[in-house]
């Protein structure tokens, strides 16, 4: 009889334990879940098509000028027809052939009043106040220099896509910083003690520790990785695929595609981010324009 008296109490415990949680608790959990951050690009302006195969852009904040490196058709031929243009921050071409006599000018870096340009096997230095070429230095062992980034302390890092190398240029001298790299190093970006690099054949985005040379994969499947530019958010970068796509990449958001112009046959080469206006400047290579897009966080 004692065991029978326990049956109703046992049943009550079973029913209570199987009852669904209160709706309010479930709703509270959903509301407190972190929302995924998203971004988008909105077109703001574009230049006309007087540019000639623009490969790279750089914004000079002090002079409010955008420099454009035009390879002028063949990007790897020493033909002497490459040039640098100047355009306004609203997209008007102010000086189409500002500096001429280059070959295949690509990546640029501004250090003080000197604009450094990667030109196949030469590092070209231009005085931005006069537009005069100060020097052309042949880099021994280079054949296809592509992009440049400055560490802000006088050292330049220059990718050589054809030689699978990265050069280090200090005090007027260049030496190999890292060679035997995987698949055509292209875009370069120094951030503190790190060098971020995009590889066009390997289709990967790496973080290279400048002290040890150790490489850490940040993202893969980036297509023909070309330009890298920082944004106003620390650790958030924009990376372009030369064929016509732009990604936003960070540890927090992973990799998101923001722009896809491959079907329109509009390339997205070596890009630049104008911090004050939050504009992404995109040289369209064979499309012969620079297009500006507003980066919007949703």
DOLUM-568365 format. One record per atom (N, C-alpha, C): residue in one letter; atom name; x, y, z. Coordinates in steps of 0.001 Angstrom, whole numbers. Each point is the difference from the previous one (the first is absolute). Example, Ala and Ser with C-alpha at 12.3 -4.5 7.8 and 13.67 -1.06 7.14 Angstrom:
DOLUM-568365
> resn;name;c1;c2;c3
> A;N;13190;-5690;7800
> A;CA;-890;1190;0
> A;C;900;1200;0
> S;N;-350;1050;-720
> S;CA;820;1190;60
> S;C;-770;1090;730
end
This chain:
DOLUM-568365
> resn;name;c1;c2;c3
> X;N;830;-1208;0
> X;CA;-830;1208;0
> X;C;866;1261;0
> X;N;1142;-42;666
> X;CA;880;1160;51
> X;C;511;357;-1388
> X;N;357;-1026;-802
> X;CA;502;251;-1354
> X;C;-1076;565;-890
> X;N;-1245;-388;169
> X;CA;-1107;508;-810
> X;C;-251;1476;278
> X;N;173;456;1250
> X;CA;-219;1404;332
> X;C;1015;917;-711
> X;N;1149;-550;-397
> X;CA;1034;810;-667
> X;C;-267;221;-1480
> X;N;-881;-791;-588
> X;CA;-224;67;-1451
> X;C;-498;1365;-450
> X;N;-1075;577;606
> X;CA;-480;1320;-463
> X;C;1093;1061;70
> X;N;818;23;1032
> X;CA;1056;1017;143
> X;C;1063;-149;-1099
> X;N;303;-1247;-346
> X;CA;975;-272;-1058
> X;C;-502;504;-1339
> X;N;-1295;-211;-241
> X;CA;-602;454;-1263
> X;C;76;1516;-105
> X;N;-271;692;1100
> X;CA;40;1475;16
> X;C;1403;495;-344
> X;N;1033;-633;585
> X;CA;1378;399;-286
> X;C;343;-192;-1458
> X;N;-465;-1092;-603
> X;CA;276;-296;-1414
> X;C;-624;1051;-897
> X;N;-1244;392;295
> X;CA;-717;991;-810
> X;C;694;1351;72
> X;N;408;400;1210
> X;CA;668;1291;177
> X;C;1314;36;-763
> X;N;781;-1097;72
> X;CA;1307;-37;-640
> X;C;-99;29;-1514
> X;N;-1097;-479;-564
> X;CA;-180;-44;-1451
> X;C;-705;1225;-548
> X;N;-427;905;849
> X;CA;-718;1190;-460
> X;C;921;906;-794
> X;N;-469;635;-1113
> X;CA;843;900;-796
> X;C;391;1241;787
> X;N;1198;546;-363
> X;CA;453;1219;666
> X;C;-918;1145;-342
> X;N;-41;990;855
> X;CA;-863;1141;-226
> X;C;416;739;-1249
> X;N;-948;520;-739
> X;CA;253;712;-1245
> X;C;884;1212;229
> X;N;-189;647;1149
> X;CA;779;1200;282
> X;C;1492;-307;26
> X;N;375;-1192;531
> X;CA;1406;-366;82
> X;C;590;-194;-1383
> X;N;-762;-657;-898
> X;CA;454;-235;-1361
> X;C;183;1316;-733
> X;N;-954;917;168
> X;CA;78;1295;-673
> X;C;1201;800;494
> X;N;270;-83;1278
> X;CA;1142;715;564
> X;C;1303;-522;-590
> X;N;94;-1311;-199
> X;CA;1205;-600;-571
> X;C;214;487;-1427
> X;N;-1060;61;-818
> X;CA;105;446;-1386
> X;C;415;1461;-74
> X;N;-523;809;901
> X;CA;306;1424;-17
> X;C;1455;274;381
> X;N;542;-874;848
> X;CA;1365;230;467
> X;C;1046;-622;-924
> X;N;-420;-730;-1027
> X;CA;953;-587;-942
> X;C;655;1101;-813
> X;N;1336;-41;-190
> X;CA;692;1043;-773
> X;C;-427;-16;-1461
> X;N;-208;1186;-564
> X;CA;-397;106;-1400
> X;C;1241;78;-872
> X;N;-39;-657;-1163
> X;CA;1124;-6;-916
> X;C;117;1362;-679
> X;N;1193;569;23
> X;CA;234;1299;-626
> X;C;109;-191;-1503
> X;N;-620;873;-762
> X;CA;84;-69;-1451
> X;C;418;1355;-558
> X;N;560;-20;-1183
> X;CA;470;1209;-674
> X;C;-502;-16;-1442
> X;N;-14;1186;-608
> X;CA;-320;88;-1422
> X;C;719;1202;-604
> X;N;106;7;-1314
> X;CA;614;1097;-728
> X;C;-1042;681;-874
> X;N;-12;1336;31
> X;CA;-895;775;-848
> X;C;826;944;-866
> X;N;-211;-72;-1302
> X;CA;769;813;-942
> X;C;-279;1485;203
> X;N;1091;801;16
> X;CA;-113;1442;214
> X;C;384;793;-1247
> X;N;1099;-350;-636
> X;CA;410;686;-1219
> X;C;951;-881;-803
> X;N;238;413;-1236
> X;CA;995;-672;-829
> X;C;633;1031;-935
> X;N;1246;-239;-383
> X;CA;660;882;-954
> X;C;-490;-323;-1408
> X;N;405;833;-963
> X;CA;-255;-380;-1385
> X;C;1055;-1031;-414
> X;N;19;-381;-1257
> X;CA;855;-1103;-448
> X;C;1285;471;-676
> X;N;525;1161;399
> X;CA;1260;478;-552
> X;C;1204;-729;595
> X;N;-175;-613;1157
> X;CA;1083;-760;611
> X;C;360;-1181;-900
> X;N;1229;-500;150
> X;CA;474;-1076;-860
> X;C;503;-1177;835
> X;N;-884;-963;154
> X;CA;267;-1201;786
> X;C;499;359;1399
> X;N;-829;693;777
> X;CA;399;370;1369
> X;C;112;-1236;888
> X;N;1167;-143;639
> X;CA;249;-1190;819
> X;C;-63;287;1492
> X;N;398;1217;402
> X;CA;109;296;1425
> X;C;-414;1443;274
> X;N;-513;227;1221
> X;CA;-377;1350;426
> X;C;544;259;1395
> X;N;227;1276;306
> X;CA;460;401;1332
> X;C;-523;1396;278
> X;N;-578;203;1180
> X;CA;-531;1309;377
> X;C;986;737;892
> X;N;365;1213;-423
> X;CA;886;879;748
> X;C;-882;925;836
> X;N;-114;-275;1297
> X;CA;-912;763;858
> X;C;443;1450;155
> X;N;1305;239;44
> X;CA;501;1353;210
> X;C;-324;911;-1178
> X;N;69;-538;-1217
> X;CA;-220;806;-1204
> X;C;-1373;-242;-628
> X;N;-766;-901;587
> X;CA;-1344;-340;-490
> X;C;42;-375;-1487
> X;N;931;-900;-326
> X;CA;193;-443;-1371
> X;C;49;-1530;-32
> X;N;-566;-574;-1042
> X;CA;105;-1443;-218
> X;C;987;-238;-1132
> X;N;1029;-812;265
> X;CA;956;-374;-1036
> X;C;-446;-1330;-618
> X;N;124;-94;-1311
> X;CA;-411;-1209;-715
> X;C;1160;-494;-859
> X;N;402;-1254;188
> X;CA;1050;-607;-806
> X;C;-640;-681;-1215
> X;N;368;470;-1195
> X;CA;-534;-542;-1250
> X;C;1074;-854;-683
> X;N;-234;-1309;-131
> X;CA;985;-849;-682
> X;C;-102;158;-1512
> X;N;-1144;492;-478
> X;CA;-205;277;-1429
> X;C;174;-1254;-846
> X;N;-965;-874;115
> X;CA;-131;-1262;-734
> X;C;823;-1135;616
> X;N;1205;-276;-472
> X;CA;740;-1173;463
> X;C;675;287;1344
> X;N;-431;-688;1069
> X;CA;530;316;1336
> X;C;1406;-504;261
> X;N;530;-883;-849
> X;CA;1305;-614;278
> X;C;1039;305;-1072
> X;N;-266;932;-887
> X;CA;934;327;-1076
> X;C;710;1320;266
> X;N;1301;25;-256
> X;CA;777;1222;182
> X;C;-135;844;-1275
> X;N;-1143;662;-103
> X;CA;-323;732;-1221
> X;C;95;1516;152
> X;N;195;485;1233
> X;CA;173;1428;218
> X;C;-1251;840;-130
> X;N;-1173;-645;-117
> X;CA;-1234;785;-186
> X;C;-862;101;1257
> X;N;488;-490;1130
> X;CA;-759;113;1245
> X;C;81;1399;581
> X;N;-1014;386;777
> X;CA;-7;1348;560
> X;C;-837;68;1271
> X;N;169;1103;726
> X;CA;-757;260;1226
> X;C;-941;1169;-255
> X;N;-1269;-166;407
> X;CA;-999;1066;-120
> X;C;-327;561;1374
> X;N;-571;1206;2
> X;CA;-570;576;1218
> X;C;-1481;240;-244
> X;N;-819;-422;979
> X;CA;-1432;290;-60
> X;C;-435;600;1328
> X;N;-1094;747;-28
> X;CA;-504;627;1221
> X;C;-699;-1037;867
> X;N;-298;384;1235
> X;CA;-671;-915;921
> X;C;-1477;-182;-329
> X;N;-462;678;-1056
> X;CA;-1376;-191;-473
> X;C;-44;-593;-1409
> X;N;1180;-423;-495
> X;CA;22;-772;-1235
> X;C;319;728;-1285
> X;N;403;1289;58
> X;CA;371;705;-1224
> X;C;1489;-225;-284
> X;N;328;-332;-1239
> X;CA;1403;-161;-383
> X;C;612;1382;-153
> X;N;939;341;870
> X;CA;582;1345;-5
> X;C;1305;65;-791
> X;N;721;-1115;-100
> X;CA;1241;-43;-774
> X;C;202;-1442;-469
> X;N;-401;-272;-1244
> X;CA;12;-1377;-497
> X;C;1411;-578;-47
> X;N;934;718;-584
> X;CA;1373;-494;-128
> X;C;933;861;847
> X;N;-209;-86;1295
> X;CA;778;795;972
> X;C;1466;-406;-25
> X;N;269;-1316;32
> X;CA;1366;-535;-108
> X;C;-18;-1078;-1074
> X;N;891;121;-973
> X;CA;40;-952;-1118
> X;C;1341;-729;-36
> X;N;163;-872;-998
> X;CA;1271;-689;-210
> X;C;216;-1221;870
> X;N;-1070;-520;582
> X;CA;102;-1225;797
> X;C;-333;-1200;-874
> X;N;155;-1197;540
> X;CA;-255;-1210;-778
> X;C;-1346;-641;383
> X;N;12;-726;1096
> X;CA;-1240;-600;491
> X;C;-250;395;1433
> X;N;-203;1302;287
> X;CA;-142;462;1392
> X;C;-1210;-633;683
> X;N;225;-471;1215
> X;CA;-1087;-654;738
> X;C;-95;600;1403
> X;N;307;-760;1047
> X;CA;-211;471;1357
> X;C;800;1236;346
> X;N;-555;814;923
> X;CA;629;1254;409
> X;C;-17;124;1522
> X;N;966;782;491
> X;CA;59;328;1431
> X;C;475;1433;132
> X;N;-632;755;884
> X;CA;354;1398;222
> X;C;751;125;1324
> X;N;1228;537;-88
> X;CA;816;220;1188
> X;C;455;1457;-20
> X;N;-579;829;860
> X;CA;303;1425;-29
> X;C;-472;603;-1312
> X;N;922;604;-745
> X;CA;-337;572;-1312
> X;C;452;-902;-1147
> X;N;382;-1235;332
> X;CA;451;-942;-1027
> X;C;-1063;-1065;-264
> X;N;-356;-140;-1269
> X;CA;-910;-1057;-428
> X;C;848;-1097;-626
> X;N;25;-1174;624
> X;CA;752;-1138;-522
> X;C;-930;-876;-839
> X;N;495;-429;-1154
> X;CA;-798;-795;-935
> X;C;758;-1268;-370
> X;N;-679;-1146;59
> X;CA;583;-1269;-436
> X;C;-161;-98;-1513
> X;N;1122;-42;-716
> X;CA;-32;-3;-1464
> X;C;856;-1142;-543
> X;N;-567;-1204;27
> X;CA;642;-1219;-480
> X;C;1287;-312;767
> X;N;1157;473;-471
> X;CA;1255;-267;709
> X;C;608;1270;581
> X;N;-785;1088;7
> X;CA;489;1274;508
> X;C;-904;558;1090
> X;N;633;658;967
> X;CA;-735;757;1003
> X;C;148;1468;-382
> X;N;-1115;623;-346
> X;CA;12;1383;-472
> X;C;-432;920;1135
> X;N;752;1070;206
> X;CA;-329;985;1033
> X;C;-374;1317;-667
> X;N;-1188;512;318
> X;CA;-518;1230;-594
> X;C;-219;1038;1087
> X;N;424;1227;-247
> X;CA;-264;1110;922
> X;C;-1416;503;-286
> X;N;-916;-151;953
> X;CA;-1398;356;-254
> X;C;-212;1513;-66
> X;N;951;766;513
> X;CA;-156;1459;-48
> X;C;351;565;-1371
> X;N;837;-716;-745
> X;CA;422;482;-1320
> X;C;-431;-914;-1142
> X;N;-311;-1257;311
> X;CA;-329;-960;-1051
> X;C;1228;-514;-729
> X;N;1184;254;541
> X;CA;1241;-438;-634
> X;C;438;-1356;551
> X;N;568;-828;-892
> X;CA;558;-1276;424
> X;C;1342;257;654
> X;N;133;-356;1274
> X;CA;1242;222;742
> X;C;1015;-1104;-268
> X;N;-507;-1227;-140
> X;CA;922;-1117;-242
> X;C;-759;-1206;-552
> X;N;761;-830;-710
> X;CA;-474;-1310;-452
> X;C;1080;-997;399
> X;N;-335;-859;945
> X;CA;979;-942;533
> X;C;-331;-1415;-439
> X;N;927;-626;-741
> X;CA;-187;-1392;-407
> X;C;173;-898;1219
> X;N;-984;-860;241
> X;CA;54;-930;1123
> X;C;531;-1334;-517
> X;N;1182;-341;425
> X;CA;649;-1226;-490
> X;C;-822;-1232;371
> X;N;-249;-827;-1019
> X;CA;-752;-1234;213
> X;C;-1492;147;-172
> X;N;-462;1231;-245
> X;CA;-1435;228;-188
> X;C;-353;-35;-1483
> X;N;-1212;-472;-303
> X;CA;-457;-12;-1386
> X;C;-1461;416;-138
> X;N;-744;-94;1085
> X;CA;-1420;335;-77
> X;C;-500;593;1294
> X;N;638;1106;435
> X;CA;-439;629;1250
> X;C;-1419;533;-160
> X;N;-784;-142;1062
> X;CA;-1435;227;-154
> X;C;-582;996;999
> X;N;171;-232;1292
> X;CA;-603;898;992
> X;C;1036;401;1045
> X;N;-266;1137;653
> X;CA;907;548;1011
> X;C;-798;382;1241
> X;N;609;-188;1173
> X;CA;-567;536;1233
> X;C;1132;507;875
> X;N;-233;1131;653
> X;CA;995;600;883
> X;C;-323;-330;1449
> X;N;1056;-193;803
> X;CA;-214;-238;1426
> X;C;-44;1299;788
> X;N;104;1145;-708
> X;CA;-48;1297;664
> X;C;1296;387;673
> X;N;1026;-839;-117
> X;CA;1294;266;635
> X;C;1131;21;-1020
> X;N;-356;68;-1278
> X;CA;1017;70;-1045
> X;C;241;-1282;-767
> X;N;-697;-1060;362
> X;CA;172;-1279;-689
> X;C;-1207;-294;-879
> X;N;281;-452;-1228
> X;CA;-1045;-388;-937
> X;C;51;-1511;-200
> X;N;-1170;-606;-118
> X;CA;-103;-1419;-357
> X;C;-645;-75;-1378
> X;N;658;-703;-921
> X;CA;-409;-9;-1403
> X;C;-162;-1442;-464
> X;N;-1157;-326;-531
> X;CA;-223;-1346;-519
> X;C;534;-112;-1423
> X;N;551;-1163;-318
> X;CA;415;-328;-1363
> X;C;-811;-1219;-414
> X;N;-1064;250;-749
> X;CA;-915;-1084;-360
> X;C;667;-1044;-884
> X;N;808;440;-941
> X;CA;636;-944;-920
> X;C;1049;-866;684
> X;N;633;538;1032
> X;CA;1074;-736;668
> X;C;-401;-661;1297
> X;N;-1294;116;389
> X;CA;-485;-577;1263
> X;C;855;463;1185
> X;N;307;1324;15
> X;CA;832;573;1047
> X;C;-652;1246;581
> X;N;485;374;1174
> X;CA;-287;1317;571
> X;C;1339;647;320
> X;N;196;1222;-497
> X;CA;1223;748;270
> X;C;-225;972;1158
> X;N;1109;299;676
> X;CA;-2;982;1070
> X;C;958;1116;-405
> X;N;-490;1240;-31
> X;CA;805;1132;-450
> X;C;207;973;1160
> X;N;1251;173;376
> X;CA;355;900;1113
> X;C;1254;781;-352
> X;N;-19;1306;288
> X;CA;1170;856;-222
> X;C;544;-116;-1423
> X;N;-909;-32;-959
> X;CA;413;-13;-1401
> X;C;439;-1347;-537
> X;N;-53;-1050;824
> X;CA;430;-1322;-444
> X;C;-1127;-1016;154
> X;N;-98;-887;-988
> X;CA;-1033;-1040;21
> X;C;642;-1369;145
> X;N;-615;-843;815
> X;CA;452;-1376;162
> X;C;-1224;-904;102
> X;N;213;-1274;-258
> X;CA;-1110;-947;85
> X;C;-379;-204;1464
> X;N;-1255;268;318
> X;CA;-498;-243;1353
> X;C;-483;-1441;131
> X;N;-720;-469;-1033
> X;CA;-544;-1356;55
> X;C;-165;-500;-1434
> X;N;461;-1221;-263
> X;CA;-163;-560;-1342
> X;C;-613;-1389;87
> X;N;-166;-634;-1160
> X;CA;-633;-1315;-42
> X;C;-1442;35;471
> X;N;-659;1141;-228
> X;CA;-1370;171;491
> X;C;-1010;-718;-897
> X;N;-1170;-327;537
> X;CA;-975;-792;-757
> X;C;-885;827;-932
> X;N;249;-73;-1290
> X;CA;-983;494;-958
> X;C;-173;1483;-157
> X;N;1016;702;-504
> X;CA;-89;1387;-419
> X;C;-479;964;1088
> X;N;904;409;896
> X;CA;-372;1021;993
> X;C;-350;1305;-693
> X;N;-1048;661;463
> X;CA;-441;1231;-640
> X;C;-191;1092;1051
> X;N;-1226;187;498
> X;CA;-279;1083;937
> X;C;830;-72;1264
> X;N;465;1184;478
> X;CA;794;104;1214
> X;C;-619;1050;922
> X;N;2;-268;1301
> X;CA;-481;970;976
> X;C;698;-241;1325
> X;N;790;991;444
> X;CA;658;-95;1300
> X;C;-905;598;1062
> X;N;-239;-772;1058
> X;CA;-756;463;1166
> X;C;799;-380;1231
> X;N;641;1002;617
> X;CA;828;-280;1167
> X;C;1143;-934;-344
> X;N;72;-1128;675
> X;CA;1065;-973;-232
> X;C;-428;-1117;-940
> X;N;-1058;255;-766
> X;CA;-528;-1028;-892
> X;C;-79;514;-1432
> X;N;261;-905;-943
> X;CA;-158;287;-1419
> X;C;-1100;-901;-543
> X;N;-1092;617;-432
> X;CA;-1072;-773;-626
> X;C;276;-81;-1491
> X;N;-207;-1183;-574
> X;CA;311;-211;-1410
> X;C;-1090;-817;-675
> X;N;-369;447;-1208
> X;CA;-973;-731;-821
> X;C;754;-684;-1131
> X;N;-368;-1238;-277
> X;CA;665;-791;-1032
> X;C;-981;-291;-1136
> X;N;382;395;-1224
> X;CA;-947;-80;-1108
> X;C;-138;-1401;-582
> X;N;1069;-787;5
> X;CA;-104;-1364;-524
> X;C;-443;-975;1094
> X;N;548;170;1203
> X;CA;-390;-872;1118
> X;C;-1400;317;509
> X;N;-501;1215;-313
> X;CA;-1338;444;402
> X;C;-173;0;1521
> X;N;1047;452;701
> X;CA;-15;1;1459
> X;C;424;1360;546
> X;N;-416;268;1234
> X;CA;302;1239;705
> X;C;720;-375;1282
> X;N;1268;446;123
> X;CA;847;-398;1121
> X;C;376;1187;892
> X;N;272;-326;1264
> X;CA;580;924;975
> X;C;1424;-489;250
> X;N;992;856;-332
> X;CA;1402;-372;172
> X;C;590;790;1169
> X;N;542;-694;975
> X;CA;667;654;1120
> X;C;1334;545;-518
> X;N;186;1320;72
> X;CA;1192;611;-580
> X;C;1289;-418;691
> X;N;-64;-346;1261
> X;CA;1209;-398;730
> X;C;408;-1431;-324
> X;N;-947;-911;85
> X;CA;314;-1414;-184
> X;C;-195;-488;-1432
> X;N;-819;725;-771
> X;CA;-318;-456;-1357
> X;C;-1074;-1071;-32
> X;N;-526;-356;1168
> X;CA;-1025;-1045;61
> X;C;-1280;471;-687
> X;N;-583;-884;-808
> X;CA;-1199;330;-753
> X;C;-1225;-696;595
> X;N;-1070;781;193
> X;CA;-1253;-542;521
> X;C;-1100;273;-1012
> X;N;-720;-1046;-387
> X;CA;-1083;162;-971
> X;C;-1171;738;644
> X;N;-438;1082;-634
> X;CA;-1150;765;481
> X;C;-1260;-417;-741
> X;N;99;-137;-1327
> X;CA;-1162;-385;-808
> X;C;479;-627;-1300
> X;N;-779;-921;-521
> X;CA;310;-579;-1304
> X;C;-1150;264;-963
> X;N;122;-517;-1209
> X;CA;-1025;166;-1044
> X;C;-302;1483;-245
> X;N;1061;801;-137
> X;CA;-190;1432;-265
> X;C;201;333;-1478
> X;N;-12;-1035;-860
> X;CA;196;239;-1424
> X;C;1410;497;-279
> X;N;141;818;-1033
> X;CA;1305;552;-348
> X;C;308;1177;939
> X;N;390;-329;1237
> X;CA;219;1010;1032
> X;C;886;1133;-479
> X;N;-468;1234;160
> X;CA;717;1157;-524
> X;C;245;1037;1096
> X;N;-912;958;175
> X;CA;224;1072;962
> X;C;-473;-331;1407
> X;N;677;604;994
> X;CA;-407;-86;1402
> X;C;-49;1413;547
> X;N;-1054;329;720
> X;CA;-73;1318;624
> X;C;-687;-119;1356
> X;N;462;758;997
> X;CA;-673;-17;1304
> X;C;-1271;828;-51
> X;N;-836;-148;995
> X;CA;-1210;802;137
> X;C;107;812;1290
> X;N;-1057;687;345
> X;CA;-3;774;1252
> X;C;-93;-899;1224
> X;N;-323;-1266;-193
> X;CA;-98;-950;1106
> X;C;1269;-825;87
> X;N;620;-24;1156
> X;CA;1236;-761;196
> X;C;-234;-1482;-283
> X;N;894;-587;-771
> X;CA;-97;-1429;-293
> X;C;-978;-362;-1088
> X;N;-601;993;-648
> X;CA;-948;-252;-1093
> X;C;624;516;-1298
> X;N;146;-887;-983
> X;CA;701;341;-1237
> X;C;-870;-270;-1226
> X;N;282;760;-1044
> X;CA;-613;-234;-1302
> X;C;1050;-608;-906
> X;N;-354;-1057;-701
> X;CA;911;-700;-897
> X;C;-695;-184;-1341
> X;N;721;321;-1082
> X;CA;-617;-117;-1324
> X;C;499;-1223;-753
> X;N;-881;-548;-806
> X;CA;314;-1023;-989
> X;C;70;727;-1341
> X;N;1150;-11;-646
> X;CA;216;754;-1224
> X;C;-1090;-248;-1057
> X;N;-543;-1202;-22
> X;CA;-987;-336;-1030
> X;C;-1322;746;170
> X;N;-268;530;1212
> X;CA;-1223;767;186
> X;C;-806;-359;1230
> X;N;655;29;1165
> X;CA;-725;-259;1254
> X;C;762;657;1148
> X;N;-747;480;1004
> X;CA;609;594;1191
> X;C;-576;-682;1234
> X;N;898;-389;904
> X;CA;-387;-657;1249
> X;C;323;903;1177
> X;N;-780;-137;1069
> X;CA;355;585;1284
> X;C;338;-1166;922
> X;N;1131;111;705
> X;CA;532;-1138;753
> X;C;455;444;1386
> X;N;-375;-772;1015
> X;CA;522;207;1356
> X;C;-254;-1267;798
> X;N;651;-94;1158
> X;CA;-200;-1167;861
> X;C;-1453;-95;454
> X;N;-608;1158;267
> X;CA;-1354;6;546
> X;C;-1090;-348;-995
> X;N;175;447;-1263
> X;CA;-1070;-206;-988
> X;C;346;-1042;-1046
> X;N;1231;-492;20
> X;CA;405;-953;-1024
> X;C;232;722;-1319
> X;N;-556;-537;-1085
> X;CA;162;592;-1328
> X;C;-1372;203;-645
> X;N;-259;1244;-420
> X;CA;-1255;318;-685
> X;C;312;626;-1344
> X;N;-736;-376;-1031
> X;CA;145;604;-1321
> X;C;-890;1235;-74
> X;N;592;1154;-360
> X;CA;-736;1259;-38
> X;C;-309;471;-1415
> X;N;810;-418;-960
> X;CA;-154;490;-1375
> X;C;391;-1104;-963
> X;N;-808;-172;-1043
> X;CA;271;-1036;-1004
> X;C;-278;597;-1374
> X;N;1069;298;-743
> X;CA;-154;633;-1319
> X;C;631;-843;-1114
> X;N;219;-1264;273
> X;CA;634;-871;-997
> X;C;-852;-138;-1260
> X;N;-1312;-135;180
> X;CA;-873;-155;-1159
> X;C;-38;1248;-872
> X;N;286;1153;622
> X;CA;40;1265;-746
> X;C;1372;249;-613
> X;N;918;-947;237
> X;CA;1381;123;-492
> X;C;667;1276;508
> X;N;-253;310;1282
> X;CA;631;1134;658
> X;C;905;-540;1097
> X;N;1289;199;-187
> X;CA;972;-498;973
> X;C;-22;841;1274
> X;N;524;-576;1058
> X;CA;185;713;1271
> X;C;1450;-221;401
> X;N;865;921;-398
> X;CA;1443;-182;194
> X;C;426;479;1393
> X;N;1057;810;75
> X;CA;603;364;1286
> X;C;-774;1161;642
> X;N;-873;-324;934
> X;CA;-969;945;582
> X;C;613;841;1120
> X;N;-751;1046;381
> X;CA;404;897;1103
> X;C;-1252;449;746
> X;N;121;181;1336
> X;CA;-1127;456;810
> X;C;269;1404;504
> X;N;-854;962;-367
> X;CA;92;1370;499
> X;C;-695;56;1355
> X;N;777;87;1065
> X;CA;-533;-110;1352
> X;C;-1040;1071;324
> X;N;297;1253;-354
> X;CA;-884;1089;421
> X;C;-1375;-86;-650
> X;N;-67;-451;-1239
> X;CA;-1286;-107;-692
> X;C;-546;-1424;-33
> X;N;785;-954;494
> X;CA;-349;-1423;-17
> X;C;-346;-455;-1419
> X;N;881;384;-938
> X;CA;-169;-355;-1401
> X;C;1060;-1011;-418
> X;N;-434;-1028;-709
> X;CA;909;-969;-585
> X;C;261;423;-1448
> X;N;1262;257;-317
> X;CA;388;393;-1353
> X;C;431;-1247;-762
> X;N;-625;-215;-1163
> X;CA;219;-1235;-749
> X;C;485;304;-1417
> X;N;1259;-324;-327
> X;CA;443;111;-1389
> X;C;-508;-1203;-795
> X;N;-644;256;-1127
> X;CA;-687;-1078;-727
> X;C;814;-580;-1151
> X;N;1281;318;-57
> X;CA;946;-593;-942
> X;C;-482;160;-1449
> X;N;-405;-1054;-667
> X;CA;-368;98;-1417
> X;C;-1246;860;-243
> X;N;-766;280;1048
> X;CA;-1178;866;-125
> X;C;390;1480;17
> X;N;1259;306;334
> X;CA;570;1355;-102
> X;C;-672;1061;868
> X;N;-414;-364;1205
> X;CA;-584;965;929
> X;C;505;-247;1411
> X;N;-261;978;850
> X;CA;50;-198;1455
> X;C;-1413;238;490
> X;N;-509;-929;796
> X;CA;-1364;86;530
> X;C;78;62;1519
> X;N;-802;858;615
> X;CA;-38;154;1451
> X;C;-1297;-561;563
> X;N;117;-802;1057
> X;CA;-1150;-607;662
> X;C;28;370;1488
> X;N;-1152;310;547
> X;CA;-137;256;1432
> X;C;-121;-1322;729
> X;N;814;-169;1054
> X;CA;-87;-1205;832
> X;C;-1013;278;1102
> X;N;-1049;-803;27
> X;CA;-1091;188;951
> X;C;-126;-1231;884
> X;N;-4;227;1302
> X;CA;-146;-1086;957
> X;C;-1451;-119;399
> X;N;-553;-1211;-154
> X;CA;-1415;-211;262
> X;C;-262;-700;1314
end
